[in-house]
Amino acid sequence: VGSEMCIRDRLKTEEELVCGINAVSQIIKTRPSSVHSLFVNNVSNERLNDLVRDATKNKIEIIKEKSSFFEDNFEGINHQNAAVICNKRSEESEQFLDPILNKDEVKILILEGLTDPHNVGACLRSAAGAGVDAVIVPKNRSCHLTPTVRKISCGASELIPFVVVTNIVRVINKLQEKGVIVYGSDLQANQSYENVIYSSKYALVVGSEDKGIRRLTRENCDELIKIDMSEKMDSLNASVSTGILLFEIARQNKIN
């Protein structure tokens, strides 16, 4: 039995503590060699038993902990009595995009100015469901791959490349040079998202609820689109907007 102290302070720089059954399961399945320890509660639960079996098969250390361990380490988070210490999933650089952009179909999501990890995690989940090739975020003033993002994404953060770039506009121009059509989600747009015929090589840009996408980014998009709203509401949550737009594009292009 392990200790019940908070272990976040003892993690090495390259390590992180990730909780949640879906996230933990995906990490063990996709990169088991990066997992140092699996923590589970003594709860009789088939999904937890599956995790233990997968960890055993991959020779991962299994540590049984009491509820207090999870409460100490994941206050206010639905930890589901499962967690791992693993090496951080690497964030990719701009060069990672090069082979993706040479494909016949390109599906990119650009998140500009999203700082809430719950929003970013939910966006990653929608992106994975819609078959997106990569998610791009700016280096500054945006949320990156935090443990909370991984938990909220329900494993999607392990399935989709997370690319951090220094200049969003430069990347947009790079995409356009490769024939990618860039659609910007903007409340002031004249065009409803339902009336657009989307390219099979696309990038969707979504900004924060309060500020939207930046003026310079907006000016560099090929087309601006909006979701028509009731007069009772000004805007949708960014992750909800992202899901609606991605799945309309996926519907037209057929998810694969």
C-alpha positions as CSV (number, residue, x, y, z in Angstrom):
1,V,0.0,0.0,0.0
2,G,1.4,3.4,-1.0
3,S,1.3,6.5,1.1
4,E,-1.7,8.8,1.2
5,M,0.3,12.1,0.8
6,C,0.0,14.4,-2.2
7,I,2.5,13.2,-4.7
8,R,2.4,16.0,-7.2
9,D,5.3,17.8,-5.5
10,R,7.5,14.7,-5.9
11,L,7.1,14.4,-9.7
12,K,10.1,14.8,-11.9
13,T,10.0,17.6,-14.5
14,E,9.2,15.1,-17.3
15,E,6.5,13.3,-15.3
16,E,2.8,14.1,-14.7
17,L,0.0,12.6,-12.7
18,V,-3.1,11.8,-14.9
19,C,-6.4,10.5,-13.6
20,G,-9.7,9.2,-15.0
21,I,-10.4,5.7,-16.4
22,N,-10.6,6.7,-20.1
23,A,-7.4,8.9,-20.0
24,V,-5.5,6.3,-18.0
25,S,-6.6,3.4,-20.3
26,Q,-5.6,5.3,-23.4
27,I,-2.2,6.1,-22.0
28,I,-1.5,2.4,-21.1
29,K,-2.7,1.2,-24.5
30,T,-0.9,3.7,-26.7
31,R,2.4,4.2,-24.8
32,P,2.7,1.7,-21.9
33,S,6.5,2.2,-21.7
34,S,6.0,5.8,-20.5
35,V,3.9,4.7,-17.5
36,H,5.7,4.3,-14.2
37,S,2.9,3.5,-11.8
38,L,-0.9,2.8,-11.8
39,F,-2.9,3.9,-8.7
40,V,-6.3,2.3,-8.1
41,N,-8.7,2.2,-5.2
42,N,-9.9,-1.1,-3.7
43,V,-13.2,-0.8,-5.5
44,S,-14.8,-3.7,-7.2
45,N,-15.3,-2.2,-10.6
46,E,-15.0,-4.0,-14.0
47,R,-13.4,-1.1,-15.7
48,L,-10.8,-0.7,-12.9
49,N,-10.2,-4.5,-13.2
50,D,-9.5,-4.0,-16.9
51,L,-7.0,-1.3,-16.1
52,V,-5.2,-3.6,-13.7
53,R,-5.1,-6.4,-16.2
54,D,-3.7,-4.1,-18.9
55,A,-1.1,-2.7,-16.5
56,T,-0.1,-6.3,-15.4
57,K,0.3,-7.3,-19.0
58,N,2.6,-4.4,-19.6
59,K,4.6,-4.9,-16.4
60,I,3.5,-1.6,-14.9
61,E,3.7,-1.2,-11.1
62,I,0.2,-1.3,-9.5
63,I,-0.3,0.5,-6.2
64,K,-3.6,0.2,-4.3
65,E,-4.6,3.4,-2.5
66,K,-7.4,4.5,-0.2
67,S,-10.0,7.1,-1.2
68,S,-8.0,9.8,0.7
69,F,-5.1,9.4,-1.7
70,F,-7.3,10.4,-4.6
71,E,-9.1,13.2,-2.7
72,D,-5.7,14.7,-1.7
73,N,-4.3,14.5,-5.3
74,F,-7.4,15.3,-7.3
75,E,-9.5,17.7,-5.3
76,G,-12.6,18.7,-7.2
77,I,-11.8,16.3,-10.1
78,N,-13.8,13.2,-11.0
79,H,-10.8,10.9,-10.7
80,Q,-12.8,7.6,-10.9
81,N,-10.3,6.0,-8.5
82,A,-7.7,5.6,-11.2
83,A,-4.4,7.5,-11.9
84,V,-1.0,7.0,-13.4
85,I,2.4,8.6,-13.1
86,C,3.7,8.8,-16.7
87,N,6.1,10.8,-18.8
88,K,4.4,13.8,-20.3
89,R,3.0,13.5,-23.8
90,S,5.2,15.6,-25.9
91,E,3.8,18.7,-27.5
92,E,4.7,18.9,-31.2
93,S,6.4,21.8,-33.0
94,E,5.3,23.4,-36.2
95,Q,7.5,21.1,-38.3
96,F,5.2,18.2,-37.3
97,L,2.6,19.6,-39.7
98,D,4.7,19.2,-42.8
99,P,3.8,15.5,-43.7
100,I,0.1,16.2,-42.7
101,L,-0.2,19.0,-45.2
102,N,0.9,16.9,-48.1
103,K,-2.1,14.6,-47.8
104,D,-5.2,14.7,-50.1
105,E,-7.4,15.4,-47.0
106,V,-6.3,17.7,-44.2
107,K,-8.3,18.3,-41.1
108,I,-6.9,20.8,-38.6
109,L,-8.3,22.6,-35.6
110,I,-6.7,25.8,-34.4
111,L,-7.6,27.0,-30.9
112,E,-6.6,30.7,-30.3
113,G,-6.7,32.2,-26.9
114,L,-8.5,29.3,-25.0
115,T,-7.1,29.3,-21.5
116,D,-9.7,27.1,-19.7
117,P,-8.4,23.5,-19.6
118,H,-11.9,22.1,-19.4
119,N,-12.7,23.9,-22.7
120,V,-9.5,22.7,-24.4
121,G,-10.0,19.1,-23.2
122,A,-13.6,19.1,-24.5
123,C,-12.4,20.5,-27.9
124,L,-9.8,17.7,-28.1
125,R,-12.5,15.2,-27.5
126,S,-14.6,16.6,-30.3
127,A,-11.6,16.9,-32.6
128,A,-10.7,13.2,-32.1
129,G,-14.3,12.2,-32.8
130,A,-14.4,14.2,-36.0
131,G,-11.1,12.7,-37.2
132,V,-9.0,15.8,-37.0
133,D,-5.3,15.3,-37.9
134,A,-3.9,17.8,-35.4
135,V,-4.8,20.6,-33.0
136,I,-2.8,23.8,-33.1
137,V,-2.5,26.3,-30.2
138,P,-0.3,29.4,-29.8
139,K,2.7,29.2,-27.4
140,N,1.5,32.2,-25.4
141,R,-1.8,33.0,-23.7
142,S,-3.3,29.6,-24.3
143,C,-3.8,26.4,-22.3
144,H,-1.5,23.5,-23.3
145,L,-1.6,19.8,-22.4
146,T,-2.2,19.9,-18.7
147,P,-3.4,16.9,-16.6
148,T,-6.8,18.5,-16.4
149,V,-6.9,18.8,-20.2
150,R,-6.0,15.1,-20.5
151,K,-8.7,14.1,-18.0
152,I,-11.5,16.1,-19.6
153,S,-10.5,14.9,-23.1
154,C,-11.3,11.3,-22.0
155,G,-8.2,9.9,-23.7
156,A,-8.5,12.0,-26.8
157,S,-5.3,13.9,-25.9
158,E,-3.4,10.6,-26.5
159,L,-4.9,10.2,-29.9
160,I,-4.4,13.5,-31.5
161,P,-1.2,15.5,-32.1
162,F,-1.1,18.8,-30.1
163,V,1.0,21.3,-31.9
164,V,2.3,24.5,-30.2
165,V,3.4,27.3,-32.5
166,T,4.8,30.8,-32.0
167,N,2.7,32.6,-34.7
168,I,-0.8,31.6,-35.6
169,V,-1.1,33.9,-38.7
170,R,2.2,32.5,-40.1
171,V,0.9,29.0,-39.7
172,I,-2.4,29.9,-41.4
173,N,-0.5,31.3,-44.3
174,K,1.6,28.1,-44.5
175,L,-1.6,26.0,-44.5
176,Q,-3.1,28.1,-47.3
177,E,0.1,27.7,-49.4
178,K,-0.6,23.9,-49.2
179,G,-4.2,24.4,-50.5
180,V,-5.9,24.3,-47.1
181,I,-9.0,26.4,-46.8
182,V,-9.1,28.2,-43.4
183,Y,-12.5,28.8,-41.8
184,G,-12.7,31.2,-38.9
185,S,-15.5,31.0,-36.3
186,D,-16.7,34.6,-35.8
187,L,-19.8,36.0,-34.2
188,Q,-19.8,39.0,-36.6
189,A,-19.5,36.8,-39.7
190,N,-22.2,37.2,-42.4
191,Q,-22.2,33.5,-43.4
192,S,-24.0,30.8,-41.4
193,Y,-21.9,27.7,-41.0
194,E,-24.8,25.6,-42.4
195,N,-24.6,27.4,-45.8
196,V,-21.0,26.6,-46.5
197,I,-19.6,23.9,-48.7
198,Y,-16.4,22.8,-46.9
199,S,-13.2,21.8,-48.4
200,S,-11.7,18.3,-47.7
201,K,-8.5,20.2,-46.9
202,Y,-9.6,22.5,-44.1
203,A,-8.5,24.3,-40.9
204,L,-11.1,25.6,-38.4
205,V,-10.1,28.5,-36.2
206,V,-12.0,28.9,-32.9
207,G,-11.3,31.7,-30.4
208,S,-12.3,32.3,-26.7
209,E,-15.9,33.1,-25.8
210,D,-15.0,36.6,-24.5
211,K,-12.6,37.8,-27.2
212,G,-13.1,35.4,-30.2
213,I,-10.3,35.2,-32.7
214,R,-7.9,38.1,-33.0
215,R,-8.4,40.7,-35.7
216,L,-5.2,39.7,-37.7
217,T,-6.2,36.1,-37.5
218,R,-9.7,36.9,-38.7
219,E,-8.3,38.9,-41.6
220,N,-6.2,36.0,-42.8
221,C,-9.0,33.4,-42.8
222,D,-10.4,32.4,-46.2
223,E,-14.0,32.4,-44.9
224,L,-15.7,33.5,-41.7
225,I,-18.6,31.5,-40.4
226,K,-21.0,31.8,-37.5
227,I,-23.6,29.8,-35.6
228,D,-26.9,31.6,-35.6
229,M,-28.1,32.2,-32.1
230,S,-31.3,33.0,-30.3
231,E,-31.6,36.6,-29.1
232,K,-31.5,35.2,-25.6
233,M,-27.8,34.3,-25.9
234,D,-24.8,36.1,-27.2
235,S,-22.5,33.1,-27.7
236,L,-21.9,29.4,-27.1
237,N,-19.2,27.8,-25.0
238,A,-16.1,27.5,-27.2
239,S,-16.0,23.7,-27.0
240,V,-19.7,23.5,-27.9
241,S,-19.2,25.7,-31.0
242,T,-16.1,23.6,-31.9
243,G,-18.1,20.4,-31.8
244,I,-21.0,21.8,-33.9
245,L,-18.7,23.1,-36.6
246,L,-16.3,20.1,-36.7
247,F,-19.2,17.7,-37.1
248,E,-20.9,19.7,-39.8
249,I,-17.6,19.6,-41.8
250,A,-17.2,15.9,-41.0
251,R,-20.8,15.3,-42.1
252,Q,-20.1,16.8,-45.4
253,N,-16.7,15.1,-45.9
254,K,-17.8,11.8,-44.2
255,I,-15.8,10.9,-41.1
256,N,-12.9,8.5,-41.7
